[in-house]
Amino acid sequence: MKYGLQMFSVRDITKEDMEGALREVAAMGYSFVEFAGFMGHPAETIKKWLDQYGLRASGTHTGLAALTDDVLEETIAYHKAIGCENIIVPYEKLETKEAVDQVVDRLNVLQPRLEKEGITLHYHNHDHEFKPNQDGVIAEEEFLKRTKINLEVDTYWVFAAGKDPVAFLKEHKDRISVIHLKDGVGGHEGKSLGLGKAPVLAVRDTAIELGIEMVVESEGLEPTGLEEVKRCIDFLKDVDAKDGK
């Protein structure tokens, strides 16, 4: 199996050594990466490093601030230059109905504009999107009903919200092309894959069954980002070996 890595997982070194981070995660066996910022590097440099280390940019976590009308064309051009076809909005507070409405409206403007450029727009959830906000609105339900964007499902946060991530993936498979494969013990305490309580193996099996791409995210920097993501890929290699994937 091929797995990707969300580069936020190694944020302790990317600000100072993005090239070294890409080199190390490629050497571990990750096949592609999802960026969480480019740390000031021009697109040409990022693309050179990706090519050098045999990686591809599967997506980026790009906030709505980088998708405003005045910078949208620049953001699109950067993604095209690095060969990235997926923009993922990583987080919005969504505390009120008004906030949800504003985000929905903006996503609905962006989605067809990006689609014309060959870029797919996604939204990445945390746990709060699955819970009623202060106005009783459940943001994830609003995105499903009122937009056509794809969902990058962070399967750990679905679990932390008290939902079944496997059931969610199956129910909404037509809107999902990539997930975060992630573990933790509940709440906001994450763990390396296989060391928490989330149904990581069932999620992995379901993603394989549905043809959904898997991006590993492990946020604890325990004791460093590289050591944590090495544990994750080693866990997955062991699982792959056991079931012949």
ROVO-460663 format. One record per residue: residue in three letters; x, y, z of N, C-alpha, C in turn. Coordinates in steps of 0.05 Angstrom, whole numbers, plus 32768, in hexadecimal, padded with zeros to 4 digits. Last residue first. Layout:
<atoms>
+------+------+------+------+------+------+------+------+------+------+
: resn :  nxx :  nyy :  nzz : caxx : cayy : cazz :  cxx :  cyy :  czz :
+------+------+------+------+------+------+------+------+------+------+
:  ala :    X :    Y :    Z :    X :    Y :    Z :    X :    Y :    Z :
...
+------+------+------+------+------+------+------+------+------+------+
</atoms>
This chain:
<atoms>
+------+------+------+------+------+------+------+------+------+------+
: resn :  nxx :  nyy :  nzz : caxx : cayy : cazz :  cxx :  cyy :  czz :
+------+------+------+------+------+------+------+------+------+------+
:  lys : 7FED : 7F79 : 801E : 7FE7 : 7F91 : 800E : 8000 : 7F9D : 8003 :
:  gly : 7FEF : 7F4D : 8040 : 7FF8 : 7F4A : 8024 : 7FF2 : 7F61 : 8013 :
:  asp : 7FE4 : 7F50 : 8075 : 7FCD : 7F4A : 8063 : 7FD5 : 7F4B : 8046 :
:  lys : 8017 : 7F56 : 808B : 8005 : 7F42 : 8095 : 7FEE : 7F3B : 8082 :
:  ala : 802B : 7F83 : 8070 : 8039 : 7F69 : 806D : 8027 : 7F52 : 8076 :
:  asp : 8009 : 7FAB : 8083 : 8009 : 7FA3 : 8066 : 8015 : 7F88 : 8062 :
:  val : 8019 : 7FAC : 80B8 : 7FFD : 7FA5 : 80B1 : 7FFC : 7F9C : 8094 :
:  asp : 804E : 7FBE : 80B2 : 8048 : 7FA4 : 80BF : 802C : 7F9A : 80B8 :
:  lys : 8044 : 7FF0 : 809A : 8053 : 7FDB : 808C : 804F : 7FC0 : 8097 :
:  leu : 802B : 800A : 80C5 : 801C : 8004 : 80AC : 802A : 7FEF : 809B :
:  phe : 8055 : 800E : 80E9 : 803C : 8000 : 80F1 : 802D : 7FF8 : 80D8 :
:  asp : 8077 : 802E : 80CC : 8080 : 8013 : 80D3 : 8068 : 8002 : 80DB :
:  ile : 805A : 805D : 80CA : 805E : 804E : 80B1 : 8068 : 8032 : 80B7 :
:  cys : 805B : 806A : 8102 : 8042 : 8066 : 80F3 : 8046 : 8056 : 80DA :
:  arg : 8091 : 806F : 8110 : 8080 : 805A : 811D : 8067 : 8055 : 810D :
:  lys : 809B : 809C : 80EF : 80A9 : 8082 : 80E9 : 8099 : 806B : 80F7 :
:  val : 807F : 80C3 : 8109 : 8074 : 80BA : 80EF : 8083 : 80A1 : 80E5 :
:  glu : 809F : 80C7 : 8137 : 8083 : 80C0 : 8139 : 8079 : 80B5 : 811F :
:  glu : 80D1 : 80D7 : 8124 : 80CF : 80BE : 8132 : 80B2 : 80B5 : 8134 :
:  leu : 80C3 : 8109 : 810D : 80CD : 80F3 : 80FC : 80CB : 80D8 : 810A :
:  gly : 80B2 : 8127 : 813B : 80A0 : 8121 : 8125 : 80A9 : 8109 : 8114 :
:  thr : 80C9 : 810A : 8179 : 80CC : 811D : 8162 : 80B8 : 8115 : 814D :
:  pro : 80B7 : 80E6 : 819C : 80C3 : 80FE : 81A8 : 80CA : 8113 : 8192 :
:  glu : 8080 : 8107 : 8186 : 8089 : 80F7 : 819D : 809E : 80E2 : 8196 :
:  leu : 805C : 8129 : 816C : 8079 : 8130 : 816D : 8086 : 8121 : 8184 :
:  gly : 8025 : 8121 : 8165 : 802F : 8123 : 8180 : 804C : 812B : 8182 :
:  glu : 8006 : 8118 : 8137 : 800D : 8133 : 813E : 801D : 8137 : 8157 :
:  ser : 8000 : 80F9 : 80FC : 8006 : 80F2 : 8118 : 8013 : 810B : 8124 :
:  glu : 7FE1 : 80E1 : 80C3 : 7FE7 : 80F8 : 80D3 : 7FEA : 80F0 : 80F0 :
:  val : 7FE4 : 80C5 : 8083 : 7FE9 : 80C2 : 809F : 7FED : 80DD : 80AC :
:  val : 7FB4 : 80BF : 8053 : 7FC9 : 80D0 : 805C : 7FCC : 80CD : 807A :
:  met : 7F9B : 8095 : 8021 : 7FA0 : 8098 : 803E : 7FB8 : 80AA : 8043 :
:  glu : 7F66 : 8095 : 7FF1 : 7F82 : 8099 : 7FF8 : 7F85 : 809F : 8015 :
:  ile : 7F37 : 8062 : 7FE5 : 7F3C : 807D : 7FF1 : 7F5A : 807F : 7FF9 :
:  gly : 7F1E : 8034 : 7FD5 : 7F30 : 8041 : 7FC3 : 7F37 : 805E : 7FCB :
:  leu : 7EFF : 8016 : 7FF6 : 7EF1 : 802B : 7FE7 : 7F04 : 803A : 7FD4 :
:  glu : 7F24 : 7FF2 : 800C : 7F0C : 7FE8 : 7FFF : 7F00 : 7FFD : 7FED :
:  ile : 7F47 : 8016 : 8025 : 7F51 : 8005 : 800F : 7F39 : 7FFB : 7FFE :
:  ala : 7F25 : 802C : 804B : 7F31 : 803D : 8037 : 7F3B : 802D : 801F :
:  thr : 7F1C : 7FFE : 8069 : 7F05 : 800B : 805B : 7F10 : 801D : 8045 :
:  asp : 7F4E : 7FF4 : 807F : 7F41 : 7FE0 : 806E : 7F2B : 7FEC : 805D :
:  arg : 7F55 : 8023 : 809E : 7F67 : 801C : 8088 : 7F5A : 8009 : 8075 :
:  val : 7F2B : 801D : 80C3 : 7F2B : 8034 : 80B0 : 7F3D : 802E : 8099 :
:  ala : 7F3C : 7FEF : 80DD : 7F23 : 7FEE : 80CF : 7F21 : 8005 : 80BB :
:  leu : 7F6C : 8003 : 80F3 : 7F6D : 7FED : 80E0 : 7F53 : 7FEB : 80D0 :
:  val : 7F59 : 802D : 8115 : 7F6C : 8032 : 80FF : 7F6B : 801C : 80EA :
:  pro : 7F2F : 8041 : 813B : 7F2E : 8028 : 812A : 7F3F : 802A : 8111 :
:  ala : 7F52 : 805B : 8174 : 7F42 : 805F : 815C : 7F43 : 8045 : 814B :
:  lys : 7F74 : 8057 : 819E : 7F5B : 8048 : 81A0 : 7F4A : 804B : 8187 :
:  gly : 7FBC : 8051 : 8192 : 7FA4 : 805E : 819E : 7F8C : 804B : 819D :
:  leu : 7FE4 : 803A : 8177 : 7FE8 : 803E : 8194 : 7FD1 : 804B : 81A2 :
:  gly : 7FDC : 8038 : 8141 : 7FDD : 801F : 8150 : 7FE0 : 8021 : 816E :
:  leu : 7FFF : 8073 : 8132 : 7FED : 805E : 8129 : 7FF2 : 8044 : 8138 :
:  ser : 800A : 809C : 816C : 8013 : 808F : 8153 : 8000 : 8079 : 814C :
:  lys : 7FD4 : 80C5 : 8185 : 7FE9 : 80B1 : 8188 : 7FF3 : 80A8 : 816D :
:  gly : 7FB5 : 80FF : 81A4 : 7FBC : 80EE : 818E : 7FD2 : 80DA : 8195 :
:  glu : 7F84 : 811A : 81C7 : 7F9E : 810D : 81CC : 7FA3 : 80F9 : 81B6 :
:  his : 7F53 : 8133 : 81C9 : 7F68 : 8140 : 81B9 : 7F83 : 8133 : 81BD :
:  gly : 7F26 : 80FB : 81CA : 7F2C : 8118 : 81CF : 7F42 : 8122 : 81BD :
:  gly : 7F4C : 80BE : 81C3 : 7F33 : 80CD : 81C8 : 7F3A : 80EA : 81CF :
:  val : 7F7D : 80AC : 81B7 : 7F6F : 809F : 81CD : 7F54 : 80AB : 81D3 :
:  gly : 7F90 : 80A1 : 8172 : 7F8F : 80B0 : 818B : 7F7E : 80A1 : 819F :
:  asp : 7FA2 : 80A5 : 812C : 7F9B : 8097 : 8145 : 7F9C : 80A9 : 815C :
:  lys : 7F94 : 80A6 : 80E6 : 7F9E : 80B3 : 80FE : 7F94 : 80A3 : 8116 :
:  leu : 7F90 : 80B8 : 80A6 : 7F92 : 80A0 : 80B6 : 7FA1 : 80A8 : 80CF :
:  his : 7F68 : 80E4 : 8084 : 7F7F : 80E2 : 8096 : 7F7C : 80C9 : 80A7 :
:  ile : 7F56 : 80D4 : 803F : 7F51 : 80D6 : 805C : 7F6B : 80DB : 806B :
:  val : 7F38 : 80E2 : 8000 : 7F50 : 80E0 : 8011 : 7F48 : 80E3 : 802E :
:  ser : 7F08 : 80E4 : 7FE7 : 7F1E : 80D8 : 7FD8 : 7F37 : 80D5 : 7FE8 :
:  ile : 7EC4 : 80E8 : 7FF0 : 7EDD : 80E5 : 7FFE : 7EF2 : 80D7 : 7FEC :
:  arg : 7E91 : 80E7 : 7FDD : 7E9C : 8102 : 7FE3 : 7EB9 : 8100 : 7FEF :
:  asp : 7E83 : 80B3 : 7FDA : 7E83 : 80C2 : 7FC1 : 7E8F : 80DE : 7FC4 :
:  lys : 7E80 : 80A1 : 800F : 7E97 : 809A : 7FFF : 7E99 : 80AA : 7FE5 :
:  his : 7E60 : 80A8 : 803B : 7E66 : 80BF : 802B : 7E7D : 80BA : 8017 :
:  glu : 7E5A : 8076 : 8054 : 7E42 : 8086 : 804D : 7E48 : 809C : 8039 :
:  lys : 7E8F : 8066 : 805C : 7E7E : 8057 : 804A : 7E65 : 8067 : 8041 :
:  leu : 7EA0 : 808D : 8081 : 7EAE : 8089 : 8067 : 7E9C : 807B : 8053 :
:  phe : 7E7D : 8083 : 80AB : 7E7D : 809D : 809E : 7E8A : 809B : 8082 :
:  ala : 7E8C : 804F : 80BB : 7E71 : 8054 : 80B1 : 7E70 : 806E : 80A2 :
:  val : 7EC0 : 805C : 80CD : 7EBC : 8049 : 80B7 : 7EA0 : 804D : 80AB :
:  pro : 7EB9 : 8080 : 80F8 : 7EC5 : 8089 : 80DF : 7EC1 : 8076 : 80C8 :
:  asp : 7E84 : 808D : 811F : 7E91 : 8075 : 8113 : 7E9E : 807E : 80F9 :
:  lys : 7E8B : 80C0 : 8152 : 7E7F : 80B4 : 813A : 7E8F : 809C : 8131 :
:  gly : 7EA2 : 80DE : 8179 : 7E8E : 80CA : 8181 : 7E80 : 80BD : 816A :
:  ala : 7ECA : 80FE : 816C : 7EB0 : 810B : 816E : 7E9A : 80F7 : 8175 :
:  ala : 7EF3 : 80DB : 8165 : 7EF3 : 80EB : 817D : 7ED9 : 80FA : 8181 :
:  phe : 7EE6 : 80C7 : 8132 : 7EE5 : 80B6 : 8149 : 7EE3 : 80C6 : 8163 :
:  val : 7EF1 : 80F6 : 8115 : 7ED6 : 80EA : 8114 : 7ED2 : 80D8 : 812C :
:  trp : 7F27 : 80FA : 8120 : 7F15 : 810E : 812B : 7EF8 : 8105 : 8129 :
:  tyr : 7F3B : 80CE : 8103 : 7F3D : 80CF : 8121 : 7F2A : 80E3 : 812C :
:  thr : 7F30 : 80DA : 80CF : 7F21 : 80C4 : 80DB : 7F24 : 80C4 : 80F9 :
:  asp : 7F24 : 810F : 80AC : 7F37 : 8108 : 80C1 : 7F29 : 80F3 : 80D3 :
:  val : 7F13 : 810F : 806B : 7F0A : 8106 : 8085 : 7F21 : 8100 : 8097 :
:  glu : 7F09 : 813F : 8041 : 7F20 : 8130 : 804A : 7F19 : 8128 : 8067 :
:  leu : 7ED4 : 8142 : 8015 : 7EDB : 8141 : 8031 : 7EF5 : 8132 : 8035 :
:  asn : 7EC6 : 816E : 7FDE : 7ECD : 8155 : 7FEA : 7ED4 : 8158 : 8007 :
:  ile : 7E8D : 8199 : 7FD2 : 7EA9 : 8194 : 7FD7 : 7EAD : 8177 : 7FE1 :
:  lys : 7E5B : 81AB : 7FCA : 7E63 : 8194 : 7FBA : 7E81 : 818D : 7FBE :
:  thr : 7E2E : 81BE : 7FFF : 7E45 : 81C2 : 7FED : 7E49 : 81A8 : 7FDD :
:  arg : 7E04 : 81B1 : 8020 : 7E03 : 81CB : 8013 : 7E1B : 81D1 : 8001 :
:  lys : 7E09 : 817F : 8039 : 7DEF : 8187 : 802D : 7DF2 : 819E : 801A :
:  leu : 7E3D : 817D : 804C : 7E33 : 8167 : 803C : 7E1A : 8170 : 802D :
:  phe : 7E40 : 81AC : 806A : 7E52 : 81A8 : 8054 : 7E47 : 8193 : 8041 :
:  glu : 7E19 : 81A0 : 8092 : 7E15 : 81B6 : 807F : 7E27 : 81B4 : 8067 :
:  glu : 7E32 : 8176 : 80AC : 7E18 : 8171 : 809E : 7E12 : 8187 : 808A :
:  glu : 7E5C : 8191 : 80C3 : 7E61 : 817C : 80AF : 7E48 : 8175 : 809F :
:  ala : 7E43 : 81B5 : 80E7 : 7E51 : 81BE : 80CF : 7E55 : 81A9 : 80BA :
:  ile : 7E08 : 81B9 : 8104 : 7E1E : 81A5 : 8101 : 7E2B : 81AA : 80E7 :
:  val : 7DEF : 81EB : 812E : 7DF5 : 81E3 : 8113 : 7E0C : 81CF : 8113 :
:  gly : 7DE3 : 8203 : 815E : 7DD7 : 81E9 : 8159 : 7DDC : 81DF : 813D :
:  asp : 7E00 : 822F : 816A : 7DE6 : 8234 : 815E : 7DD8 : 821A : 8156 :
:  gln : 7E30 : 821B : 817B : 7E20 : 8229 : 818F : 7E04 : 8231 : 8184 :
:  asn : 7E2E : 81DB : 8158 : 7E3B : 81F3 : 8161 : 7E28 : 8203 : 8173 :
:  pro : 7E2A : 8195 : 8160 : 7E1C : 81AE : 815D : 7E2C : 81C6 : 8168 :
:  lys : 7E60 : 8171 : 8141 : 7E51 : 8178 : 8158 : 7E42 : 8192 : 8154 :
:  phe : 7E82 : 816A : 8118 : 7E6E : 8155 : 811B : 7E5C : 815B : 8133 :
:  glu : 7EA8 : 8192 : 811B : 7E95 : 8193 : 8104 : 7E7E : 817E : 8107 :
:  his : 7ECA : 8185 : 8144 : 7EB4 : 8197 : 814A : 7EA0 : 8199 : 8133 :
:  asp : 7EF3 : 8163 : 8135 : 7EDC : 8157 : 8142 : 7EC4 : 816A : 8144 :
:  his : 7F05 : 8177 : 80F3 : 7F0E : 816F : 810E : 7EF5 : 8162 : 811B :
:  asn : 7F0C : 816B : 80AC : 7EFD : 816E : 80C5 : 7F0E : 816B : 80DD :
:  his : 7F1A : 818D : 8072 : 7F25 : 817A : 8086 : 7F18 : 8180 : 80A0 :
:  tyr : 7EFE : 8191 : 8032 : 7EFF : 819D : 804D : 7F07 : 8187 : 8060 :
:  his : 7F17 : 819D : 7FEE : 7F0E : 818C : 8004 : 7F0C : 819C : 801E :
:  leu : 7F17 : 81A5 : 7FA9 : 7F15 : 81B2 : 7FC3 : 7F09 : 819F : 7FD7 :
:  thr : 7F42 : 8196 : 7F74 : 7F2B : 818E : 7F84 : 7F2D : 819A : 7F9F :
:  ile : 7F55 : 81B4 : 7F38 : 7F5B : 81B1 : 7F54 : 7F41 : 81AB : 7F63 :
:  gly : 7F50 : 81C6 : 7F04 : 7F59 : 81AB : 7F09 : 7F60 : 81A5 : 7F25 :
:  glu : 7F39 : 81F6 : 7EFE : 7F57 : 81F6 : 7EFD : 7F62 : 81DA : 7F02 :
:  lys : 7F05 : 81EC : 7F07 : 7F0C : 81F5 : 7EEC : 7F2B : 81F4 : 7EE8 :
:  glu : 7F07 : 81E4 : 7F3E : 7F02 : 81CD : 7F2D : 7F0A : 81D4 : 7F10 :
:  leu : 7F0C : 8217 : 7F52 : 7F23 : 8205 : 7F54 : 7F20 : 81EE : 7F41 :
:  arg : 7ED9 : 8229 : 7F47 : 7EF0 : 8238 : 7F3C : 7F09 : 8226 : 7F3C :
:  pro : 7EB7 : 8206 : 7F63 : 7EB7 : 8206 : 7F46 : 7ECF : 8214 : 7F39 :
:  gln : 7ECA : 8213 : 7F9A : 7ECA : 81F8 : 7F8F : 7ECA : 81F8 : 7F70 :
:  leu : 7EC3 : 8249 : 7FA9 : 7EDE : 823F : 7FA3 : 7EDD : 8225 : 7F93 :
:  val : 7E8D : 824F : 7FB4 : 7E9A : 8261 : 7FA0 : 7EB4 : 8254 : 7F96 :
:  asn : 7E86 : 822A : 7FDC : 7E76 : 8227 : 7FC4 : 7E80 : 8239 : 7FAD :
:  leu : 7EA7 : 823E : 8004 : 7EAE : 8225 : 7FF7 : 7E9F : 8221 : 7FDD :
:  arg : 7E89 : 826C : 8011 : 7EA4 : 826F : 8005 : 7EAC : 8255 : 7FF7 :
:  asp : 7E5B : 8255 : 8027 : 7E59 : 8267 : 8010 : 7E74 : 8269 : 8001 :
:  val : 7E70 : 8239 : 8052 : 7E62 : 822B : 803D : 7E61 : 823C : 8024 :
:  val : 7E84 : 8264 : 8070 : 7E96 : 8251 : 8066 : 7E89 : 8241 : 804F :
:  gln : 7E53 : 827F : 807D : 7E69 : 828D : 806F : 7E7C : 8279 : 8062 :
:  asp : 7E38 : 8257 : 8099 : 7E2D : 8262 : 8080 : 7E42 : 826F : 8070 :
:  val : 7E59 : 8252 : 80C6 : 7E55 : 823B : 80B4 : 7E4B : 8245 : 8099 :
:  ala : 7E51 : 8285 : 80DC : 7E6C : 827C : 80D4 : 7E6A : 8265 : 80C1 :
:  glu : 7E1B : 8284 : 80E8 : 7E25 : 8297 : 80D5 : 7E41 : 828F : 80CB :
:  lys : 7E18 : 825C : 810F : 7E0B : 8258 : 80F5 : 7E16 : 826B : 80E0 :
:  thr : 7E59 : 8257 : 812F : 7E3E : 8261 : 812C : 7E33 : 8259 : 8111 :
:  glu : 7E8B : 823F : 812B : 7E7E : 8240 : 8145 : 7E61 : 8249 : 8144 :
:  leu : 7EB4 : 8233 : 8106 : 7E98 : 822B : 8101 : 7E87 : 822B : 811A :
:  lys : 7EED : 8230 : 80FE : 7EE1 : 822E : 8119 : 7EC4 : 8226 : 8117 :
:  glu : 7F0E : 8205 : 80D0 : 7EFE : 821E : 80D4 : 7EF0 : 821A : 80EF :
:  tyr : 7F42 : 81E5 : 80AD : 7F35 : 81EB : 80C6 : 7F25 : 8205 : 80C4 :
:  pro : 7F58 : 81DA : 807A : 7F5E : 81C9 : 8091 : 7F4E : 81CD : 80AA :
:  val : 7F45 : 81CD : 803A : 7F42 : 81E1 : 804F : 7F44 : 81D2 : 8069 :
:  ile : 7F6E : 81B5 : 8009 : 7F5E : 81AD : 8020 : 7F5D : 81C3 : 8034 :
:  ile : 7F76 : 81A9 : 7FC6 : 7F78 : 81BD : 7FDA : 7F64 : 81B6 : 7FF0 :
:  asn : 7F96 : 8181 : 7F97 : 7F83 : 8181 : 7FAD : 7F89 : 8197 : 7FC1 :
:  glu : 7FBE : 817B : 7F72 : 7FA3 : 817E : 7F68 : 7F8E : 817F : 7F7E :
:  cys : 7FFF : 818F : 7F65 : 7FEC : 8188 : 7F7A : 7FD0 : 818F : 7F71 :
:  gly : 802F : 819E : 7F4C : 8020 : 8187 : 7F43 : 800C : 817D : 7F56 :
:  ile : 8047 : 81CD : 7F56 : 8051 : 81B5 : 7F65 : 8042 : 819C : 7F5E :
:  ala : 802B : 81EF : 7F35 : 8048 : 81ED : 7F32 : 8053 : 81D5 : 7F40 :
:  lys : 7FF7 : 81ED : 7F48 : 7FFD : 81E1 : 7F2E : 801B : 81DD : 7F2A :
:  his : 7FFF : 8208 : 7F79 : 7FF7 : 81EC : 7F79 : 7FFC : 81DF : 7F5E :
:  tyr : 800C : 823B : 7F65 : 801F : 822C : 7F76 : 8018 : 820E : 7F75 :
:  ala : 7FDC : 8249 : 7F4C : 7FF5 : 8247 : 7F3C : 800A : 8236 : 7F4B :
:  ile : 7FB9 : 824D : 7F77 : 7FB4 : 8239 : 7F62 : 7FCE : 8234 : 7F52 :
:  thr : 7FCF : 8278 : 7F92 : 7FCE : 825E : 7F9F : 7FCA : 8248 : 7F8A :
:  glu : 7FC7 : 82A0 : 7F6C : 7FE3 : 829A : 7F74 : 7FE3 : 827E : 7F81 :
:  glu : 7F90 : 82A2 : 7F6A : 7F9F : 829A : 7F52 : 7FBC : 8293 : 7F59 :
:  leu : 7F84 : 82B3 : 7FA0 : 7F7C : 8299 : 7F96 : 7F8C : 8290 : 7F7E :
:  val : 7F8C : 82E5 : 7FB5 : 7FA3 : 82D3 : 7FB4 : 7F9D : 82B8 : 7FA8 :
:  asp : 7F5C : 8300 : 7FB3 : 7F74 : 830F : 7FAC : 7F8D : 82FD : 7FA9 :
:  asp : 7F34 : 82DD : 7FC4 : 7F35 : 82E5 : 7FA8 : 7F50 : 82F1 : 7FA0 :
:  thr : 7F50 : 82AC : 7FF0 : 7F41 : 82C4 : 7FEB : 7F46 : 82CC : 7FCE :
:  leu : 7F6E : 8282 : 8001 : 7F5B : 827D : 7FEB : 7F48 : 8294 : 7FE7 :
:  ala : 7F89 : 8288 : 802F : 7F99 : 8286 : 8016 : 7F88 : 8280 : 7FFE :
:  ala : 7F61 : 8287 : 8053 : 7F6F : 82A0 : 8050 : 7F81 : 82A0 : 8037 :
:  leu : 7F50 : 8253 : 8055 : 7F41 : 8265 : 8045 : 7F4F : 8280 : 8041 :
:  gly : 7F8C : 8229 : 8053 : 7F76 : 8237 : 8060 : 7F68 : 824B : 804D :
:  thr : 7F9F : 81ED : 803E : 7FA0 : 8209 : 8036 : 7F88 : 8217 : 8041 :
:  his : 7FC2 : 81B5 : 803B : 7FB0 : 81C3 : 804E : 7FB3 : 81E0 : 804A :
:  thr : 7FC6 : 8194 : 7FFD : 7FD1 : 81A8 : 8010 : 7FBA : 81B0 : 8023 :
:  gly : 7FD9 : 8155 : 7FDE : 7FC7 : 816A : 7FE5 : 7FD5 : 817E : 7FF7 :
:  ser : 8002 : 8136 : 7FCA : 7FE6 : 812C : 7FC7 : 7FD1 : 8141 : 7FCE :
:  ala : 803A : 813E : 7FA9 : 8029 : 814E : 7FBB : 800C : 8145 : 7FB7 :
:  arg : 8066 : 8105 : 7FA9 : 8053 : 8117 : 7F9C : 8044 : 8126 : 7FB1 :
:  leu : 80AC : 80F0 : 7FA8 : 8092 : 80F6 : 7FB5 : 8080 : 8105 : 7FA3 :
:  gly : 80E2 : 80E8 : 7F9E : 80CE : 80D5 : 7F94 : 80B3 : 80D8 : 7FA1 :
:  tyr : 8107 : 810E : 7FA9 : 8103 : 80F9 : 7FBD : 80EC : 80E6 : 7FB6 :
:  gln : 8106 : 8130 : 7F7D : 811F : 8125 : 7F86 : 811C : 810D : 7F98 :
:  asp : 80D1 : 8142 : 7F7B : 80DC : 8131 : 7F66 : 80F5 : 8122 : 7F6F :
:  leu : 80D0 : 8161 : 7FAA : 80BE : 814A : 7FA6 : 80C8 : 8137 : 7F92 :
:  trp : 80F8 : 8187 : 7F9E : 80FC : 8174 : 7FB4 : 80E9 : 815C : 7FB1 :
:  lys : 80E0 : 81A1 : 7F73 : 80FA : 8195 : 7F70 : 80FE : 8180 : 7F85 :
:  lys : 80B2 : 81B6 : 7F8C : 80AF : 81A2 : 7F77 : 80CA : 8193 : 7F72 :
:  ile : 80CA : 81DB : 7FAF : 80BA : 81C5 : 7FB9 : 80B8 : 81AF : 7FA5 :
:  thr : 80E0 : 81FE : 7F88 : 80F1 : 81EF : 7F9B : 80E3 : 81D7 : 7FA7 :
:  glu : 80B3 : 8212 : 7F6E : 80C8 : 8204 : 7F5F : 80DA : 81F3 : 7F71 :
:  ala : 8098 : 822E : 7F96 : 808D : 8215 : 7F8B : 80A2 : 8205 : 7F7D :
:  pro : 80C3 : 8245 : 7FCB : 80B4 : 8248 : 7FB2 : 80AC : 822D : 7FA7 :
:  his : 80B7 : 8243 : 8012 : 80C6 : 8239 : 7FFA : 80B6 : 823D : 7FE1 :
:  gly : 809B : 8251 : 803F : 80A8 : 8265 : 8030 : 80B7 : 825C : 8017 :
:  met : 8082 : 8222 : 8052 : 8098 : 822E : 8062 : 80A9 : 8242 : 8051 :
:  phe : 8055 : 820C : 803F : 806E : 8208 : 802F : 8086 : 8216 : 803B :
:  gly : 801F : 81E9 : 805E : 8030 : 8200 : 805B : 804A : 81F8 : 804D :
:  ala : 8019 : 81B0 : 8062 : 800C : 81C2 : 8074 : 801D : 81DC : 8075 :
:  phe : 8011 : 817F : 802E : 801F : 8195 : 803A : 800D : 81A5 : 804D :
:  glu : 8017 : 813C : 802A : 8003 : 8151 : 802B : 800F : 8168 : 803A :
:  val : 803B : 810E : 8000 : 8039 : 8120 : 8018 : 8022 : 8134 : 8013 :
:  phe : 804A : 80C9 : 7FF2 : 8041 : 80E4 : 7FEA : 803D : 80F4 : 8004 :
:  ser : 8061 : 809C : 8007 : 8061 : 809F : 7FEA : 8059 : 80BB : 7FE1 :
:  tyr : 808D : 8088 : 803B : 8075 : 8097 : 8033 : 8077 : 809E : 8015 :
:  gly : 80BC : 8070 : 804A : 80AA : 8061 : 803A : 8090 : 806F : 8033 :
:  met : 80E8 : 808A : 805F : 80D8 : 8078 : 8070 : 80C5 : 8067 : 8061 :
:  ala : 80F8 : 80AB : 8036 : 8109 : 8094 : 803D : 80FA : 8080 : 804F :
:  ala : 80D0 : 80D2 : 803A : 80D1 : 80C1 : 8022 : 80E2 : 80A7 : 8028 :
:  val : 80DE : 80E9 : 8069 : 80C4 : 80DA : 8068 : 80C3 : 80C9 : 804F :
:  glu : 8110 : 80FF : 805C : 810E : 80EB : 8071 : 80F4 : 80DB : 806F :
:  arg : 8105 : 8125 : 8033 : 8118 : 810F : 802F : 8114 : 80F8 : 8043 :
:  leu : 80E3 : 8147 : 804E : 80D9 : 8138 : 8037 : 80EB : 8120 : 8031 :
:  ala : 8106 : 815B : 8075 : 80EE : 814D : 807D : 80E3 : 813C : 8066 :
:  gly : 812D : 8174 : 8056 : 8134 : 815D : 8066 : 811C : 814D : 806F :
:  glu : 810D : 819E : 8040 : 8119 : 818A : 802F : 8121 : 8171 : 803E :
:  met : 8100 : 81BB : 806D : 80EB : 81AE : 805E : 80F7 : 8198 : 804C :
:  asp : 8118 : 81D1 : 80A0 : 8124 : 81BD : 808E : 810E : 81AE : 807F :
:  glu : 80FC : 81F5 : 80BF : 8119 : 81F9 : 80BC : 8125 : 81E7 : 80A6 :
:  lys : 80C8 : 81E4 : 80BC : 80CE : 8200 : 80BB : 80EB : 8206 : 80B5 :
:  thr : 80CA : 81AC : 80C4 : 80C5 : 81B7 : 80A9 : 80CC : 81D4 : 80A7 :
:  ile : 80D2 : 8199 : 80F8 : 80E9 : 819E : 80E8 : 80E3 : 81AB : 80CD :
:  asp : 80A2 : 8197 : 8111 : 80B8 : 819F : 8122 : 80D1 : 81A3 : 8111 :
:  arg : 807D : 8181 : 80EF : 807F : 819E : 80F0 : 8096 : 81A8 : 8101 :
:  val : 806D : 814F : 80E0 : 808A : 8154 : 80E4 : 8090 : 8172 : 80E4 :
:  ser : 8037 : 8152 : 80D8 : 8041 : 813E : 80EB : 805F : 8142 : 80F1 :
:  phe : 802F : 8173 : 80AF : 802B : 817F : 80C9 : 8036 : 816C : 80DE :
:  met : 802F : 8153 : 8082 : 8049 : 815E : 808B : 8047 : 816D : 80A6 :
:  gln : 8010 : 8117 : 807D : 800A : 8133 : 8082 : 8023 : 813F : 808F :
:  leu : 8023 : 80E5 : 8050 : 8028 : 80F2 : 806A : 801F : 810F : 806A :
:  gly : 8009 : 80A9 : 8031 : 8013 : 80C4 : 8031 : 8017 : 80CE : 804E :
:  tyr : 8016 : 8068 : 8019 : 800B : 807A : 802D : 8018 : 8095 : 802A :
:  lys : 8007 : 802E : 7FF4 : 8014 : 8048 : 7FF5 : 8006 : 805A : 8008 :
:  met : 8011 : 7FE8 : 8000 : 8000 : 8000 : 8000 : 8011 : 8019 : 8000 :
+------+------+------+------+------+------+------+------+------+------+
</atoms>
